[in-house]
Every structure is written in structure tokens, then in C-alpha cells.
Amino acid sequence: MAAGIGGGRRNRGMVAEALNRMRSGADEPAAGQGRSAGDVYHEAAWSALRESDEHVYALIEREYERLGDTLQLIAAENQCSQTVLAALGSVIQNKTTEGFVGARYHGGCEVVDGVEWLACERAKAAFGAQYANVQPHSGTSANQIVMTAVLDRGDRVLSLSMDQGGHVSHGEPVAFAGKFFEVANYGVDRQTLRLDYEAIRRQALQVRPKLLICGGSAYCRTIDFAKFREIADEVGAWLMADISHIAGLIVGGVHPACVDQAHFTTTSTYKPGGPRGGLILMGRDFERPVSVGGREIPLWKLIERMTFPGVQGTPCLNNIAAKAVFFKEMTEPAYAERQAAIVANAKRLARCMADRGYDVVTGGTDNHMVLVNVWRSREGLTGAICQRALEDCGIVVNMNRLAYDVFGPRITSGLRMGTPIVTRNGMGPAEMDAVADMVDETLRRVQIHDHRHYTLDDAFTAQMRTRVQTLCRRFPIA
């Protein structure tokens, strides 16, 4: 089985033949024929929007201007290429189908079969996986598919608590997992604010979860996936690694890989710089037999059954086309170089903030993310105030609840900053120094009234927005 092509062995030859024709140029317009009808159709799309819906067109234009004139430092955001955007806006979006390559429930799928097959093959190549499922609509959907596949109602899950840096989809009471499974949480060490693998092991031995989850949305240090697999094996649990925040760093070789450590690796595809969507990967365990309905099937087949019809209906084929484009980009040398630069910029930004007297969580970072405990950095300062005051000045960040936070999620003690977008647009160490200066100057000028309310001088705000805009225009959207 060539994993990652869905259930369709019978269409593999057809798909491969079509791809070979494309590579050889057999399906290209003959010399002298000029642009194809498809070229003309797709190039007209932007003009058609401008003419038929001026309101949406104007809002899109405003968003482009906002992105270009402000510092984008939200760690959960990234920026996809124009090529990915083109695939998202293509006629592929119009096709409806259910099922997987070669085993669809609708006719007319010979082209989109090729698109999905290509996306799967490229995902496997990028991540070093043996199976890839590109149909999940989001990282959260990918997590739900895995959980529903291997767990029954009431089964136990052990995951990093959201208020310690985990993700809502890993078992928070308000989310899907929290409503159907028995969820216990591990945390970070109170002194170091790092994962304590021996403490997690002891808790796992006590809880005996059926699924152990690693990965988070606010953890800035390297995750030891091999340690997590040892713990999972010892307690007889499945291991799911949610690498949404660090997927690009893993592909770029600046964070240890996990595809052959975890039974299931999940990620969103936009955080590493692609289109909106999710991805499920498997390594050495992909063909592990599992019992379903009295007979054994491979693990990858269980995941596909739970994708459709278990959790989702028709896939978003334009997003899958865009994923195919993005996974190709991930295998190019420039992508790996950018991931190294993202980490270098984050380390520089963390050091700059620490040098300016801020309490940087864990003393630094190993990835793209910088967490700052602003409550401990200046009396009265909160994450809520920081987020709003910095945005007043054109610096876009997010407040973030920290481990052992003294506040709830709507105020927080923390500020989270990320370097993927500014790095993609060409900023380097010198610009990180400038960013730290502007963040520091802004927060020092804030007059605090209470945990939510503040005053910032209008003249200073205007001056800072100009400085931010000047910097950003030197590094336009790439």
C-alpha cells in the first residue's frame, strides 16, 4: 500500500499517468497558442470581484494595507505565498466529492484525485512520513478525527492543560474532547516552567490514559517526543503529537522530528505558512493492525474511516490543491533557511526583551515564540493592556495566559510574540532590536488605571505608528 493515497489502489496508475503527462508537457498548449482559457478565467477573478462587490473588495484591500503597515507578531499566524493563494481561488473549489482517492462517492473525480494524491505524496516527502491524510479542515479537526478513531466515550486522555500552554482541542471542557472523554492534565514545572518528563511519567502511570497528547500553543522550549513515546508505551497508550506551532521548524530541521515517535502527528497547515486546513501524518506505525467490528484493519484505514464519514463530509479541494503547492514549497532549501531564521530572530527578540528588564518565560526560547510575563515585569501591567496598547501603535501581538497565571484568560499575565511573518518578509536581527525598542518604549509610556484600562498619549501613539509603518514598508509582504 502506498500510504496517503486513500483507499484507491485502482486509481494509482491513472493518477501517475496524468502526472507524467503534465511533467512531460503533453497537456500544455501547443507553441503559439498563447494563454489557455483557464488562464484567462482565473486572471479575471479579481477584476470580477471588484466590479460585482465593491464592499468586500474594499475590505480585502484594507486588510492588505493593515498587514503591510503593521508589525505582525502573533505566534499562531503566518503568511502564505501568492502561489498558494492562487490555488485557493481556483475552480478546484467547485468540485464536490466524498471519500478518498480512487474510492469516491461522486463522478468526475479524475482530476481532483490527482490533486489529492499529489498533496499526500508531497506531505509525506516534506515530513518523512509513510502516510498522510490531507482532508482535515483544520488542526482541530485533525485532532478530533484521531481521538474519535482510537477512543470510545469515557476513555481517558492525558494532555497538557490549556492554562499551562496546551490547546483547547486537547480536552478543555468547552471543546469536543472535554465533552466525550475523561481528560486529565499534566503541567509544567512550577520553578522552571518546562516540561518535567519524569513527573508526566508518574502521572501517566497513575491515570493510565488510552491517549497521551503532547504539543501545545504556548510552550517555547524543545519537546522531547522520544520521551513521550517511552511514556506512552509504558502505560499502553496511543501517542498523538500536535505540532501545529512547530511543524515548519520540524520540516526545516530546527526542531526534532516526531513522525516516527508518535502514532499520530497532527498539525494545522496555516501556522507553518500554508493555507487554512489540517493534516494527519503517520510513520512506522501506519500499518499497525487494529480490531474493528471483529476484524483487523491497518491503522491508516481506521483514520480514513473516521475522517469520512466519521467526522467530516466533503473535503475542501481548493484547500487541498493549495496544500499540495505548500508542501512542495516546504521541501525547497529556502524554506529550511527561513525556519532557521525564524528561530534566530525569536532568540534575538527574547534576549532583547530580557535586556530591557522584561521577565521572559523560561529565560528564552527554542522555537518561533517569545513569552513574556509582563505582570512580573512592571507593576500593574497585564496582557490585556499590552495587547491593546501595542495595537494602538501598530504592533500586533496577543495576550496569553501563562502557567500558574494570577489572572484569567481575558486579562492574563502574559504577552506572546512570534517571528514567522516578520522573518518571511525579510526582517533579521537588527530589526528584532528595533522591534524590542518599540515594544519597550510603548509599554513604558502606558499609564495604567486598572487591570484592563490604560491611557496612552495620542501624540506618542501617532509617532510610534509612523515608526512602525516606516519599518514595515522596508519589508513589504513577500
C-alpha positions, 0 to 999 in steps of 0.5 A, a space after each residue: 500500500 502506498 500510504 496517503 493515497 486513500 483507499 484507491 489502489 485502482 486509481 494509482 496508475 491513472 493518477 501517475 499517468 496524468 502526472 507524467 503527462 503534465 511533467 512531460 508537457 503533453 497537456 500544455 498548449 501547443 507553441 503559439 497558442 498563447 494563454 489557455 482559457 483557464 488562464 484567462 478565467 482565473 486572471 479575471 477573478 479579481 477584476 470580477 470581484 471588484 466590479 460585482 462587490 465593491 464592499 468586500 473588495 474594499 475590505 480585502 484591500 484594507 486588510 492588505 494595507 493593515 498587514 503591510 503597515 503593521 508589525 505582525 507578531 502573533 505566534 499562531 499566524 503566518 503568511 502564505 505565498 501568492 502561489 498558494 493563494 492562487 490555488 485557493 481561488 481556483 475552480 478546484 473549489 467547485 468540485 464536490 466529492 466524498 471519500 478518498 482517492 480512487 474510492 469516491 462517492 461522486 463522478 468526475 473525480 479524475 482530476 481532483 484525485 490527482 490533486 489529492 494524491 499529489 498533496 499526500 505524496 508531497 506531505 509525506 516527502 516534506 515530513 518523512 512520513 509513510 502516510 498522510 491524510 490531507 482532508 482535515 479542515 483544520 488542526 482541530 479537526 485533525 485532532 478530533 478525527 484521531 481521538 474519535 478513531 482510537 477512543 470510545 466515550 469515557 476513555 481517558 486522555 492525558 494532555 497538557 492543560 490549556 492554562 499551562 500552554 496546551 490547546 483547547 482541542 486537547 480536552 478543555 471542557 468547552 471543546 469536543 474532547 472535554 465533552 466525550 472523554 475523561 481528560 486529565 492534565 499534566 503541567 509544567 514545572 512550577 520553578 522552571 516552567 518546562 516540561 518535567 518528563 519524569 513527573 508526566 511519567 508518574 502521572 501517566 502511570 497513575 491515570 493510565 490514559 488510552 491517549 497521551 497528547 503532547 504539543 501545545 500553543 504556548 510552550 517555547 522550549 524543545 519537546 522531547 517526543 522520544 520521551 513521550 513515546 517511552 511514556 506512552 508505551 509504558 502505560 499502553 497508550 496511543 501517542 498523538 503529537 500536535 505540532 501545529 506551532 512547530 511543524 515548519 521548524 520540524 520540516 526545516 530541521 530546527 526542531 526534532 522530528 516526531 513522525 516516527 515517535 508518535 502514532 499520530 502527528 497532527 498539525 494545522 497547515 496555516 501556522 507553518 505558512 500554508 493555507 487554512 486546513 489540517 493534516 494527519 501524518 503517520 510513520 512506522 506505525 501506519 500499518 499497525 493492525 487494529 480490531 474493528 467490528 471483529 476484524 483487523 484493519 491497518 491503522 491508516 484505514 481506521 483514520 480514513 474511516 473516521 475522517 469520512 464519514 466519521 467526522 467530516 463530509 466533503 473535503 475542501 479541494 481548493 484547500 487541498 490543491 493549495 496544500 499540495 503547492 505548500 508542501 512542495 514549497 516546504 521541501 525547497 532549501 529556502 524554506 529550511 533557511 527561513 525556519 532557521 531564521 525564524 528561530 534566530 530572530 525569536 532568540 534575538 527578540 527574547 534576549 532583547 526583551 530580557 535586556 530591557 528588564 522584561 521577565 521572559 518565560 523560561 529565560 528564552 526560547 527554542 522555537 518561533 515564540 517569545 513569552 513574556 510575563 509582563 505582570 512580573 515585569 512592571 507593576 500593574 501591567 497585564 496582557 490585556 493592556 499590552 495587547 491593546 496598547 501595542 495595537 494602538 501603535 501598530 504592533 500586533 501581538 496577543 495576550 496569553 495566559 501563562 502557567 500558574 497565571 494570577 489572572 484569567 484568560 481575558 486579562 492574563 499575565 502574559 504577552 506572546 510574540 512570534 517571528 514567522 511573518 516578520 522573518 518571511 518578509 525579510 526582517 533579521 536581527 537588527 530589526 528584532 532590536 528595533 522591534 524590542 525598542 518599540 515594544 519597550 518604549 510603548 509599554 513604558 509610556 502606558 499609564 495604567 488605571 486598572 487591570 484592563 484600562 490604560 491611557 496612552 498619549 495620542 501624540 506618542 501613539 501617532 509617532 510610534 505608528 509612523 515608526 512602525 509603518 516606516 519599518 514595515 514598508 522596508 519589508 513589504 509582504 513577500 
